[in-house]
Structure formats: C-alpha cells, structure tokens
Amino acid sequence: MNRINAFNRRLAEKITSAVSTMWCAYIFAAIALISLPAAIKTGDVVIIVAWIAQTFLQLVLLSIIMVGQQVSSSSVEKMIKETHEASLGEFELAKEARNLANQELAELKDIASEIHRVIRDIEGKS
C-alpha cells in the first residue's frame, strides 16, 4: 500500500508541476479554441456562453490560478524566511543583552560586597 501511495504522490506532484505553468495555460487555450468555431456556428447564445464558461475559462484559468498560487506561496515563503532570520537575530541580541546583564550583576555584587567589607572595617575601627 505504501508503494501505491508513494507512486500516487509522485504522479500527482508531476502532474501538478506540469499543469501549473503558463505553457500549459497556452496549450489549454489552444485546445479550447479548436471548438470555438463550432460553438459560434450554432448561433446559440447559451452554447457560446457555455463554451466560454465551461471550456475556455475552466481549462485556461486552472493553470493560471495554479501559477498565481505558486507565486503567492513563494512570496509567503520568502516573508516567513525573512521573519525567521530577523527573529533569530533578535534572539541573538537578547542572549547578548542577558549575558551583559549577568556580567553587570556579578560586578554589582562584587562592588556591594566590597562596600559591605569597607563598612564593617569602619564599624570595627570605631
């Protein structure tokens, strides 16, 4: 069953990548245009509208919409990557700030200890 699923997935990916190109949209438009003269020859508005909606638009727009989705997803992917990189940069800055704050805290503790020692020495001499 896994082999069948893997085959189906690979086949679907190949078909999707082939259909989601402008070249495929051009081919679909050419195929749709083959039946246009017959639709016009009927003189029936319903048949002509049906040809436009069901034949031309469905065939051609399928590929164009898929191309648009690829462009949109690439844009979103780029934004996500940039946001991720910026977040990592902010995280590194926060780590550096935390390390600096820890160093300053250690220095303040040393200074406070020295002040307490000096005060004890002064109190002991009085």
MMTF fields as JSON, N, C-alpha, C and O atoms, coordinates in Angstrom:
{
  "mmtfVersion": "1.0.0",
  "mmtfProducer": "UNKNOWN",
  "numBonds": 503,
  "numAtoms": 504,
  "numGroups": 126,
  "numChains": 1,
  "numModels": 1,
  "chainsPerModel": [1],
  "groupsPerChain": [126],
  "chainIdList": ["A"],
  "bondAtomList": [4, 2, 8, 6, 12, 10, 16, 14, 20, 18, 24, 22, 28, 26, 32, 30, 36, 34, 40, 38, 44, 42, 48, 46, 52, 50, 56, 54, 60, 58, 64, 62, 68, 66, 72, 70, 76, 74, 80, 78, 84, 82, 88, 86, 92, 90, 96, 94, 100, 98, 104, 102, 108, 106, 112, 110, 116, 114, 120, 118, 124, 122, 128, 126, 132, 130, 136, 134, 140, 138, 144, 142, 148, 146, 152, 150, 156, 154, 160, 158, 164, 162, 168, 166, 172, 170, 176, 174, 180, 178, 184, 182, 188, 186, 192, 190, 196, 194, 200, 198, 204, 202, 208, 206, 212, 210, 216, 214, 220, 218, 224, 222, 228, 226, 232, 230, 236, 234, 240, 238, 244, 242, 248, 246, 252, 250, 256, 254, 260, 258, 264, 262, 268, 266, 272, 270, 276, 274, 280, 278, 284, 282, 288, 286, 292, 290, 296, 294, 300, 298, 304, 302, 308, 306, 312, 310, 316, 314, 320, 318, 324, 322, 328, 326, 332, 330, 336, 334, 340, 338, 344, 342, 348, 346, 352, 350, 356, 354, 360, 358, 364, 362, 368, 366, 372, 370, 376, 374, 380, 378, 384, 382, 388, 386, 392, 390, 396, 394, 400, 398, 404, 402, 408, 406, 412, 410, 416, 414, 420, 418, 424, 422, 428, 426, 432, 430, 436, 434, 440, 438, 444, 442, 448, 446, 452, 450, 456, 454, 460, 458, 464, 462, 468, 466, 472, 470, 476, 474, 480, 478, 484, 482, 488, 486, 492, 490, 496, 494, 500, 498],
  "bondOrderList": [1, 1, 1, 1, 1, 1, 1, 1, 1, 1, 1, 1, 1, 1, 1, 1, 1, 1, 1, 1, 1, 1, 1, 1, 1, 1, 1, 1, 1, 1, 1, 1, 1, 1, 1, 1, 1, 1, 1, 1, 1, 1, 1, 1, 1, 1, 1, 1, 1, 1, 1, 1, 1, 1, 1, 1, 1, 1, 1, 1, 1, 1, 1, 1, 1, 1, 1, 1, 1, 1, 1, 1, 1, 1, 1, 1, 1, 1, 1, 1, 1, 1, 1, 1, 1, 1, 1, 1, 1, 1, 1, 1, 1, 1, 1, 1, 1, 1, 1, 1, 1, 1, 1, 1, 1, 1, 1, 1, 1, 1, 1, 1, 1, 1, 1, 1, 1, 1, 1, 1, 1, 1, 1, 1, 1],
  "groupList": [{"groupName": "MET", "atomNameList": ["N", "CA", "C", "O"], "elementList": ["N", "C", "C", "O"], "formalChargeList": [0, 0, 0, 0], "bondAtomList": [1, 0, 2, 1, 3, 2], "bondOrderList": [1, 1, 2], "singleLetterCode": "M", "chemCompType": "L-PEPTIDE LINKING"}, {"groupName": "ASN", "atomNameList": ["N", "CA", "C", "O"], "elementList": ["N", "C", "C", "O"], "formalChargeList": [0, 0, 0, 0], "bondAtomList": [1, 0, 2, 1, 3, 2], "bondOrderList": [1, 1, 2], "singleLetterCode": "N", "chemCompType": "L-PEPTIDE LINKING"}, {"groupName": "ARG", "atomNameList": ["N", "CA", "C", "O"], "elementList": ["N", "C", "C", "O"], "formalChargeList": [0, 0, 0, 0], "bondAtomList": [1, 0, 2, 1, 3, 2], "bondOrderList": [1, 1, 2], "singleLetterCode": "R", "chemCompType": "L-PEPTIDE LINKING"}, {"groupName": "ILE", "atomNameList": ["N", "CA", "C", "O"], "elementList": ["N", "C", "C", "O"], "formalChargeList": [0, 0, 0, 0], "bondAtomList": [1, 0, 2, 1, 3, 2], "bondOrderList": [1, 1, 2], "singleLetterCode": "I", "chemCompType": "L-PEPTIDE LINKING"}, {"groupName": "ALA", "atomNameList": ["N", "CA", "C", "O"], "elementList": ["N", "C", "C", "O"], "formalChargeList": [0, 0, 0, 0], "bondAtomList": [1, 0, 2, 1, 3, 2], "bondOrderList": [1, 1, 2], "singleLetterCode": "A", "chemCompType": "L-PEPTIDE LINKING"}, {"groupName": "PHE", "atomNameList": ["N", "CA", "C", "O"], "elementList": ["N", "C", "C", "O"], "formalChargeList": [0, 0, 0, 0], "bondAtomList": [1, 0, 2, 1, 3, 2], "bondOrderList": [1, 1, 2], "singleLetterCode": "F", "chemCompType": "L-PEPTIDE LINKING"}, {"groupName": "LEU", "atomNameList": ["N", "CA", "C", "O"], "elementList": ["N", "C", "C", "O"], "formalChargeList": [0, 0, 0, 0], "bondAtomList": [1, 0, 2, 1, 3, 2], "bondOrderList": [1, 1, 2], "singleLetterCode": "L", "chemCompType": "L-PEPTIDE LINKING"}, {"groupName": "GLU", "atomNameList": ["N", "CA", "C", "O"], "elementList": ["N", "C", "C", "O"], "formalChargeList": [0, 0, 0, 0], "bondAtomList": [1, 0, 2, 1, 3, 2], "bondOrderList": [1, 1, 2], "singleLetterCode": "E", "chemCompType": "L-PEPTIDE LINKING"}, {"groupName": "LYS", "atomNameList": ["N", "CA", "C", "O"], "elementList": ["N", "C", "C", "O"], "formalChargeList": [0, 0, 0, 0], "bondAtomList": [1, 0, 2, 1, 3, 2], "bondOrderList": [1, 1, 2], "singleLetterCode": "K", "chemCompType": "L-PEPTIDE LINKING"}, {"groupName": "THR", "atomNameList": ["N", "CA", "C", "O"], "elementList": ["N", "C", "C", "O"], "formalChargeList": [0, 0, 0, 0], "bondAtomList": [1, 0, 2, 1, 3, 2], "bondOrderList": [1, 1, 2], "singleLetterCode": "T", "chemCompType": "L-PEPTIDE LINKING"}, {"groupName": "SER", "atomNameList": ["N", "CA", "C", "O"], "elementList": ["N", "C", "C", "O"], "formalChargeList": [0, 0, 0, 0], "bondAtomList": [1, 0, 2, 1, 3, 2], "bondOrderList": [1, 1, 2], "singleLetterCode": "S", "chemCompType": "L-PEPTIDE LINKING"}, {"groupName": "VAL", "atomNameList": ["N", "CA", "C", "O"], "elementList": ["N", "C", "C", "O"], "formalChargeList": [0, 0, 0, 0], "bondAtomList": [1, 0, 2, 1, 3, 2], "bondOrderList": [1, 1, 2], "singleLetterCode": "V", "chemCompType": "L-PEPTIDE LINKING"}, {"groupName": "TRP", "atomNameList": ["N", "CA", "C", "O"], "elementList": ["N", "C", "C", "O"], "formalChargeList": [0, 0, 0, 0], "bondAtomList": [1, 0, 2, 1, 3, 2], "bondOrderList": [1, 1, 2], "singleLetterCode": "W", "chemCompType": "L-PEPTIDE LINKING"}, {"groupName": "CYS", "atomNameList": ["N", "CA", "C", "O"], "elementList": ["N", "C", "C", "O"], "formalChargeList": [0, 0, 0, 0], "bondAtomList": [1, 0, 2, 1, 3, 2], "bondOrderList": [1, 1, 2], "singleLetterCode": "C", "chemCompType": "L-PEPTIDE LINKING"}, {"groupName": "TYR", "atomNameList": ["N", "CA", "C", "O"], "elementList": ["N", "C", "C", "O"], "formalChargeList": [0, 0, 0, 0], "bondAtomList": [1, 0, 2, 1, 3, 2], "bondOrderList": [1, 1, 2], "singleLetterCode": "Y", "chemCompType": "L-PEPTIDE LINKING"}, {"groupName": "PRO", "atomNameList": ["N", "CA", "C", "O"], "elementList": ["N", "C", "C", "O"], "formalChargeList": [0, 0, 0, 0], "bondAtomList": [1, 0, 2, 1, 3, 2], "bondOrderList": [1, 1, 2], "singleLetterCode": "P", "chemCompType": "L-PEPTIDE LINKING"}, {"groupName": "GLY", "atomNameList": ["N", "CA", "C", "O"], "elementList": ["N", "C", "C", "O"], "formalChargeList": [0, 0, 0, 0], "bondAtomList": [1, 0, 2, 1, 3, 2], "bondOrderList": [1, 1, 2], "singleLetterCode": "G", "chemCompType": "PEPTIDE LINKING"}, {"groupName": "ASP", "atomNameList": ["N", "CA", "C", "O"], "elementList": ["N", "C", "C", "O"], "formalChargeList": [0, 0, 0, 0], "bondAtomList": [1, 0, 2, 1, 3, 2], "bondOrderList": [1, 1, 2], "singleLetterCode": "D", "chemCompType": "L-PEPTIDE LINKING"}, {"groupName": "GLN", "atomNameList": ["N", "CA", "C", "O"], "elementList": ["N", "C", "C", "O"], "formalChargeList": [0, 0, 0, 0], "bondAtomList": [1, 0, 2, 1, 3, 2], "bondOrderList": [1, 1, 2], "singleLetterCode": "Q", "chemCompType": "L-PEPTIDE LINKING"}, {"groupName": "HIS", "atomNameList": ["N", "CA", "C", "O"], "elementList": ["N", "C", "C", "O"], "formalChargeList": [0, 0, 0, 0], "bondAtomList": [1, 0, 2, 1, 3, 2], "bondOrderList": [1, 1, 2], "singleLetterCode": "H", "chemCompType": "L-PEPTIDE LINKING"}],
  "groupTypeList": [0, 1, 2, 3, 1, 4, 5, 1, 2, 2, 6, 4, 7, 8, 3, 9, 10, 4, 11, 10, 9, 0, 12, 13, 4, 14, 3, 5, 4, 4, 3, 4, 6, 3, 10, 6, 15, 4, 4, 3, 8, 9, 16, 17, 11, 11, 3, 3, 11, 4, 12, 3, 4, 18, 9, 5, 6, 18, 6, 11, 6, 6, 10, 3, 3, 0, 11, 16, 18, 18, 11, 10, 10, 10, 10, 11, 7, 8, 0, 3, 8, 7, 9, 19, 7, 4, 10, 6, 16, 7, 5, 7, 6, 4, 8, 7, 4, 2, 1, 6, 4, 1, 18, 7, 6, 4, 7, 6, 8, 17, 3, 4, 10, 7, 3, 19, 2, 11, 3, 2, 17, 3, 7, 16, 8, 10],
  "groupIdList": [1, 2, 3, 4, 5, 6, 7, 8, 9, 10, 11, 12, 13, 14, 15, 16, 17, 18, 19, 20, 21, 22, 23, 24, 25, 26, 27, 28, 29, 30, 31, 32, 33, 34, 35, 36, 37, 38, 39, 40, 41, 42, 43, 44, 45, 46, 47, 48, 49, 50, 51, 52, 53, 54, 55, 56, 57, 58, 59, 60, 61, 62, 63, 64, 65, 66, 67, 68, 69, 70, 71, 72, 73, 74, 75, 76, 77, 78, 79, 80, 81, 82, 83, 84, 85, 86, 87, 88, 89, 90, 91, 92, 93, 94, 95, 96, 97, 98, 99, 100, 101, 102, 103, 104, 105, 106, 107, 108, 109, 110, 111, 112, 113, 114, 115, 116, 117, 118, 119, 120, 121, 122, 123, 124, 125, 126],
  "secStructList": [7, 2, 2, 2, 2, 2, 2, 2, 2, 2, 2, 2, 2, 2, 2, 2, 2, 2, 2, 1, 1, 2, 2, 2, 2, 2, 2, 2, 2, 2, 2, 2, 2, 2, 6, 2, 2, 2, 2, 2, 2, 2, 7, 7, 2, 2, 2, 2, 2, 2, 0, 0, 0, 0, 0, 0, 0, 2, 2, 2, 2, 2, 2, 2, 2, 2, 2, 2, 2, 2, 2, 2, 2, 2, 2, 2, 2, 2, 2, 2, 2, 2, 2, 2, 2, 2, 2, 2, 2, 2, 2, 2, 2, 2, 2, 2, 2, 2, 2, 2, 2, 2, 2, 2, 2, 2, 2, 2, 2, 2, 2, 2, 2, 2, 2, 2, 2, 2, 2, 2, 2, 2, 2, 2, 2, 7],
  "xCoordList": [0.818, 0.0, 0.861, 0.51, 2.002, 2.878, 3.46, 3.632, 3.769, 4.308, 3.278, 3.604, 2.041, 0.968, 0.79, 0.652, 0.793, 0.652, 1.83, 1.641, 3.032, 4.212, 4.138, 4.455, 3.712, 3.567, 2.521, 2.749, 1.363, 0.298, 0.764, 0.447, 1.513, 2.008, 2.97, 2.865, 3.917, 4.876, 4.167, 4.492, 3.192, 2.445, 1.67, 1.671, 1.018, 0.269, 1.19, 0.836, 2.368, 3.324, 3.78, 3.894, 4.041, 4.484, 3.377, 3.629, 2.154, 1.034, 0.803, 0.598, 0.837, 0.623, 1.692, 1.383, 2.951, 4.019, 3.904, 4.285, 3.386, 3.218, 2.029, 2.108, 0.934, -0.282, -0.141, -0.786, 0.689, 0.801, 1.894, 2.755, 1.837, 2.756, 1.952, 0.85, 2.503, 1.829, 1.837, 0.925, 2.852, 2.869, 1.654, 1.051, 1.308, 0.124, -1.132, -2.043, -1.191, -2.334, -2.451, -3.554, -1.31, -1.343, -1.85, -2.639, -1.39, -1.833, -3.328, -4.052, -3.795, -5.228, -6.039, -7.127, -5.519, -6.226, -6.331, -7.381, -5.246, -5.267, -6.268, -7.018, -6.278, -7.238, -8.663, -9.524, -8.912, -10.264, -10.679, -11.838, -9.741, -10.074, -10.45, -11.095, -10.053, -10.418, -11.935, -12.477, -12.614, -14.07, -14.836, -16.063, -14.14, -14.823, -15.618, -16.767, -15.06, -15.848, -17.171, -18.192, -17.147, -18.386, -19.401, -20.598, -18.931, -19.843, -20.441, -21.634, -19.618, -20.116, -21.07, -22.066, -20.757, -21.583, -23.021, -23.945, -23.218, -24.581, -25.426, -26.642, -24.79, -25.542, -26.33, -27.008, -26.252, -26.993, -26.157, -25.048, -26.723, -26.006, -25.673, -24.599, -26.569, -26.349, -25.133, -24.306, -25.032, -23.9, -22.597, -21.571, -22.622, -21.416, -20.983, -19.802, -21.958, -21.643, -21.135, -20.192, -21.746, -21.307, -19.877, -19.063, -19.572, -18.208, -17.225, -16.178, -17.562, -16.669, -16.472, -15.341, -17.581, -17.504, -16.948, -16.073, -17.449, -17.11, -15.868, -15.156, -15.607, -14.461, -13.251, -12.227, -13.388, -12.229, -11.795, -10.651, -12.685, -12.305, -11.817, -10.804, -12.535, -12.134, -10.767, -9.928, -10.541, -9.254, -8.103, -7.085, -8.276, -7.175, -6.959, -5.822, -8.034, -7.877, -7.299, -6.649, -7.525, -6.956, -5.444, -4.907, -4.771, -3.313, -2.898, -1.941, -3.603, -3.237, -3.379, -2.524, -4.452, -4.651, -3.533, -3.029, -3.149, -2.076, -0.746, 0.031, -0.481, 0.737, 0.683, 1.67, -0.472, -0.637, -0.433, 0.165, -0.929, -0.732, 0.744, 1.217, 1.468, 2.916, 3.625, 4.497, 3.248, 3.862, 3.549, 4.43, 2.281, 1.881, 2.598, 3.081, 2.671, 3.323, 4.81, 5.403, 5.424, 6.844, 7.032, 7.995, 6.104, 6.183, 6.016, 6.752, 5.047, 4.819, 6.024, 6.449, 6.569, 7.746, 8.927, 9.664, 9.104, 10.186, 9.966, 10.902, 8.71, 8.404, 8.656, 9.207, 8.253, 8.463, 9.956, 10.396, 10.728, 12.18, 12.798, 13.627, 12.391, 12.924, 12.534, 13.352, 11.289, 10.836, 11.605, 11.98, 11.84, 12.594, 14.021, 14.533, 14.649, 16.018, 16.059, 16.976, 15.064, 15.012, 14.791, 15.384, 13.943, 13.692, 14.955, 15.247, 15.697, 16.962, 17.942, 18.658, 17.973, 18.843, 18.447, 19.303, 17.138, 16.644, 16.965, 17.311, 16.846, 17.153, 18.624, 18.959, 19.495, 20.928, 21.212, 22.018, 20.546, 20.717, 20.241, 20.881, 19.117, 18.591, 19.561, 19.765, 20.159, 21.149, 22.352, 22.847, 22.821, 23.957, 23.601, 24.406, 22.38, 21.945, 21.853, 22.235, 21.346, 21.262, 22.648, 22.868, 23.579, 24.956, 25.583, 26.255, 25.356, 25.882, 25.253, 25.948, 23.942, 23.255, 23.791, 23.964, 24.055, 24.622, 26.016, 26.361, 26.81, 28.147, 28.042, 28.769, 27.129, 26.945, 26.447, 26.88, 25.545, 25.039, 26.167, 26.259, 27.025, 28.166, 29.078, 29.562, 29.315, 30.155, 29.501, 30.174, 28.163, 27.448, 27.522, 27.663, 27.425, 27.548, 28.937, 29.081, 29.967, 31.339, 31.485, 32.09, 30.928, 31.0, 30.26, 30.753, 29.051, 28.278, 29.041, 29.054, 29.674, 30.479, 31.622, 31.908, 32.269, 33.383, 32.889, 33.545, 31.72, 31.144, 30.829, 31.143, 30.218, 29.9, 31.183, 31.216, 32.23, 33.507, 34.081, 34.556, 34.022, 34.536, 33.731, 34.306, 32.424, 31.561, 31.899, 31.997, 32.079, 32.443, 33.778, 33.963, 34.723, 36.037, 35.922, 36.561, 35.1, 34.924, 34.242, 34.641, 33.204, 32.472, 33.382, 33.276, 34.26, 35.168, 36.225, 36.699, 36.608, 37.61, 37.01, 37.74, 35.709, 35.142, 34.812, 34.327],
  "yCoordList": [-1.2, 0.0, 1.264, 2.258, 1.222, 2.387, 2.704, 3.873, 1.657, 1.887, 2.565, 3.456, 2.135, 2.74, 4.197, 5.069, 4.465, 5.843, 6.699, 7.844, 6.153, 6.892, 7.175, 8.275, 6.158, 6.357, 7.421, 8.314, 7.327, 8.302, 9.717, 10.671, 9.85, 11.164, 11.727, 12.892, 10.884, 11.35, 11.737, 12.751, 10.914, 11.206, 12.517, 13.351, 12.69, 13.926, 15.141, 16.193, 14.995, 16.108, 16.459, 17.637, 15.444, 15.698, 16.352, 17.29, 15.853, 16.439, 17.88, 18.769, 18.101, 19.447, 20.4, 21.522, 19.968, 20.863, 21.133, 22.211, 20.178, 20.387, 21.308, 22.176, 21.114, 21.895, 23.324, 24.239, 23.513, 24.849, 25.679, 26.258, 25.723, 26.557, 27.377, 26.991, 28.488, 29.29, 28.561, 28.75, 27.729, 26.971, 26.046, 25.882, 25.451, 24.596, 25.433, 24.986, 26.627, 27.515, 27.83, 27.854, 28.073, 28.343, 27.122, 27.255, 25.942, 24.705, 24.508, 24.182, 24.705, 24.574, 25.595, 25.28, 26.81, 27.826, 27.381, 27.526, 26.845, 26.36, 25.223, 25.183, 24.298, 23.178, 23.704, 23.254, 24.656, 25.205, 25.928, 25.855, 26.621, 27.39, 26.496, 26.954, 25.236, 24.31, 24.176, 24.072, 24.18, 24.002, 25.321, 25.307, 26.453, 27.748, 27.922, 28.358, 27.601, 27.793, 27.005, 27.498, 25.805, 25.011, 25.671, 25.677, 26.225, 26.899, 28.14, 28.405, 28.897, 30.118, 29.773, 30.463, 28.702, 28.291, 27.972, 28.136, 27.521, 27.216, 28.479, 28.425, 29.617, 30.862, 30.942, 31.939, 29.926, 29.872, 30.538, 30.105, 31.6, 32.349, 31.455, 31.581, 30.573, 29.692, 28.789, 28.591, 28.26, 27.388, 28.194, 27.7, 29.412, 30.251, 30.612, 30.539, 31.003, 31.317, 30.065, 30.14, 28.926, 27.666, 27.348, 26.891, 27.591, 27.348, 28.232, 27.763, 29.509, 30.438, 29.978, 29.873, 29.705, 29.375, 27.979, 27.796, 27.008, 25.621, 25.128, 24.261, 25.653, 25.156, 26.065, 25.654, 27.3, 28.176, 28.551, 28.304, 29.136, 29.624, 28.506, 28.656, 27.393, 26.305, 25.745, 25.517, 25.526, 24.97, 25.944, 25.585, 27.168, 28.126, 28.652, 28.74, 28.998, 29.566, 28.566, 28.966, 27.289, 26.277, 26.463, 26.559, 26.512, 26.659, 28.032, 28.141, 29.075, 30.428, 30.588, 31.196, 30.046, 30.116, 29.361, 29.826, 28.211, 27.442, 28.194, 28.153, 28.876, 29.682, 30.803, 31.072, 31.452, 32.514, 32.023, 32.715, 30.827, 30.261, 29.999, 30.21, 29.543, 29.328, 30.638, 30.696, 31.684, 32.992, 33.474, 33.965, 33.33, 33.759, 32.957, 33.524, 31.652, 30.832, 31.123, 31.062, 31.44, 31.819, 33.114, 33.264, 34.046, 35.318, 35.106, 35.68, 34.279, 33.989, 33.261, 33.554, 32.317, 31.575, 32.516, 32.369, 33.482, 34.459, 35.299, 35.55, 35.732, 36.525, 35.731, 36.26, 34.469, 33.616, 33.464, 33.538, 33.252, 33.096, 34.374, 34.321, 35.522, 36.796, 37.026, 37.484, 36.708, 36.87, 35.944, 36.333, 34.722, 33.76, 34.257, 34.204, 34.738, 35.251, 36.457, 36.588, 37.337, 38.503, 38.066, 38.628, 37.068, 36.555, 35.946, 36.143, 35.21, 34.639, 35.741, 35.632, 36.805, 37.93, 38.59, 38.919, 38.78, 39.366, 38.452, 38.924, 37.157, 36.2, 36.294, 36.264, 36.407, 36.533, 37.824, 37.838, 38.915, 40.175, 40.049, 40.562, 39.365, 39.169, 38.334, 38.614, 37.306, 36.495, 37.338, 37.234, 38.178, 39.049, 40.016, 40.25, 40.583, 41.513, 40.8, 41.359, 39.564, 38.789, 38.513, 38.637, 38.139, 37.889, 39.154, 39.113, 40.278, 41.549, 41.894, 42.333, 41.694, 41.971, 41.064, 41.519, 39.807, 38.886, 39.339, 39.265, 39.807, 40.316, 41.559, 41.697, 42.457, 43.67, 43.324, 43.934, 42.356, 41.935, 41.368, 41.662, 40.555, 39.999, 41.122, 41.084, 42.122, 43.256, 44.036, 44.443, 44.242, 44.949, 44.173, 44.766, 42.855, 42.037, 42.189, 42.293, 42.204, 42.397, 43.764, 43.882, 44.802, 46.155, 46.214, 46.807, 45.585, 45.581, 44.855, 45.304, 43.744, 43.012, 43.881, 43.901, 44.59, 45.461, 46.591, 46.939, 47.168, 48.238, 47.695, 48.341, 46.525, 45.913, 45.652, 45.865, 45.194, 44.945, 46.244, 46.297, 47.304, 48.601, 49.109, 49.619, 48.979, 49.428, 48.635, 49.219, 47.319, 46.501, 46.931, 47.001, 47.222, 47.675, 49.009, 49.213, 49.914, 51.222, 51.061, 51.69, 50.211, 49.99, 49.294, 49.55, 48.433, 47.725, 48.655, 48.417, 49.688, 50.635, 51.675, 52.323, 51.842, 52.875, 52.387, 53.156],
  "zCoordList": [0.0, 0.0, 0.0, -0.635, 0.722, 0.77, -0.601, -0.948, -1.391, -2.728, -3.614, -4.399, -3.482, -4.283, -3.878, -4.736, -2.574, -2.107, -2.569, -2.98, -2.504, -2.942, -4.441, -4.891, -5.214, -6.663, -6.956, -7.772, -6.284, -6.5, -6.149, -6.859, -5.059, -4.647, -5.696, -6.081, -6.159, -7.17, -8.468, -9.086, -8.873, -10.097, -9.947, -10.852, -8.818, -8.573, -8.575, -9.108, -7.981, -7.968, -9.375, -9.716, -10.197, -11.573, -12.397, -13.153, -12.246, -12.989, -12.544, -13.37, -11.236, -10.707, -11.205, -11.606, -11.185, -11.644, -13.142, -13.598, -13.918, -15.359, -15.648, -16.517, -14.922, -15.174, -14.651, -15.163, -13.65, -13.048, -13.725, -13.064, -15.069, -15.84, -16.846, -17.236, -17.252, -18.274, -19.617, -20.422, -19.873, -21.12, -21.194, -22.255, -20.07, -20.048, -20.293, -20.99, -19.736, -19.975, -21.465, -22.011, -22.128, -23.572, -24.349, -25.284, -23.952, -24.627, -24.413, -25.353, -23.18, -22.896, -23.693, -24.176, -23.834, -24.622, -26.078, -26.702, -26.611, -27.998, -28.162, -29.138, -27.202, -27.261, -27.206, -27.962, -26.312, -26.181, -27.455, -27.865, -28.079, -29.289, -30.469, -31.412, -30.423, -31.509, -31.621, -32.721, -30.47, -30.501, -30.613, -30.704, -30.607, -30.689, -31.983, -31.923, -33.141, -34.371, -34.358, -34.838, -33.817, -33.771, -32.839, -33.13, -31.724, -30.789, -31.441, -31.297, -32.154, -32.811, -33.941, -34.162, -34.654, -35.798, -35.378, -36.175, -34.144, -33.684, -33.605, -33.787, -33.334, -33.211, -31.915, -31.663, -31.106, -29.845, -28.742, -28.432, -28.164, -27.128, -25.936, -25.349, -25.582, -24.438, -24.695, -23.805, -25.882, -26.215, -26.222, -25.754, -26.739, -26.761, -25.34, -25.001, -24.517, -23.114, -22.402, -21.613, -22.671, -22.066, -22.511, -21.708, -23.799, -24.273, -23.51, -23.064, -23.362, -22.66, -21.219, -20.744, -20.522, -19.092, -18.844, -17.998, -19.574, -19.269, -19.996, -19.488, -21.144, -21.909, -21.719, -21.173, -22.176, -22.163, -20.75, -20.368, -19.984, -18.662, -17.745, -17.062, -17.733, -16.839, -17.217, -16.346, -18.49, -18.919, -18.678, -18.085, -19.142, -19.09, -17.672, -17.209, -16.99, -15.648, -14.652, -13.686, -14.87, -13.977, -13.867, -12.763, -14.991, -14.987, -14.475, -13.709, -14.886, -14.465, -12.951, -12.306, -12.388, -10.94, -10.218, -9.196, -10.742, -10.112, -10.175, -9.222, -11.285, -11.39, -10.352, -9.666, -10.245, -9.256, -7.838, -7.013, -7.553, -6.218, -5.946, -4.829, -6.952, -6.784, -6.481, -5.614, -7.198, -6.978, -5.564, -4.858, -5.155, -3.817, -2.744, -1.764, -2.918, -1.902, -1.834, -0.757, -2.974, -2.962, -2.183, -1.431, -2.37, -1.659, -0.155, 0.647, 0.214, 1.633, 2.22, 3.338, 1.467, 1.93, 2.159, 3.135, 1.256, 1.402, 2.663, 3.423, 2.879, 4.068, 5.349, 6.314, 5.353, 6.524, 6.795, 7.942, 5.741, 5.902, 6.464, 7.372, 5.921, 6.405, 7.866, 8.665, 8.213, 9.593, 10.518, 11.624, 10.066, 10.869, 11.105, 12.224, 10.042, 10.177, 11.111, 11.921, 10.997, 11.884, 13.329, 14.249, 13.524, 14.873, 15.471, 16.65, 14.659, 15.142, 15.516, 16.511, 14.714, 15.022, 16.339, 17.16, 16.534, 17.784, 18.971, 20.054, 18.755, 19.819, 20.214, 21.398, 19.216, 19.498, 20.256, 21.186, 19.855, 20.575, 22.018, 22.936, 22.215, 23.573, 24.408, 25.589, 23.795, 24.523, 24.922, 26.044, 23.993, 24.308, 25.435, 26.336, 25.38, 26.422, 27.769, 28.796, 27.766, 29.013, 29.575, 30.78, 28.713, 29.162, 29.737, 30.768, 29.06, 29.554, 30.906, 31.823, 31.028, 32.299, 33.404, 34.535, 33.106, 34.104, 34.537, 35.716, 33.58, 33.917, 34.803, 35.787, 34.441, 35.236, 36.637, 37.615, 36.741, 38.045, 38.901, 40.093, 38.287, 39.029, 39.513, 40.645, 38.663, 39.054, 40.201, 41.148, 40.104, 41.172, 42.495, 43.564, 42.409, 43.627, 44.229, 45.447, 43.374, 43.871, 44.531, 45.597, 43.892, 44.451, 45.787, 46.747, 45.847, 47.091, 48.189, 49.335, 47.852, 48.846, 49.346, 50.543, 48.454, 48.835, 49.734, 50.716, 49.394, 50.227, 51.617, 52.616, 51.692, 52.997, 53.797, 55.009, 53.119, 53.807, 54.372, 55.506, 53.532, 53.976, 55.168, 56.129, 55.116, 56.227, 57.488, 58.568, 57.377, 58.558, 59.131, 60.346, 58.212, 58.684, 59.424, 60.456, 58.884, 59.516, 60.866, 61.846, 60.921, 62.181, 63.201, 64.4, 62.737, 63.646, 64.215, 65.326, 63.513, 63.983, 64.921, 65.671, 64.89, 65.753, 67.119, 67.949]
}
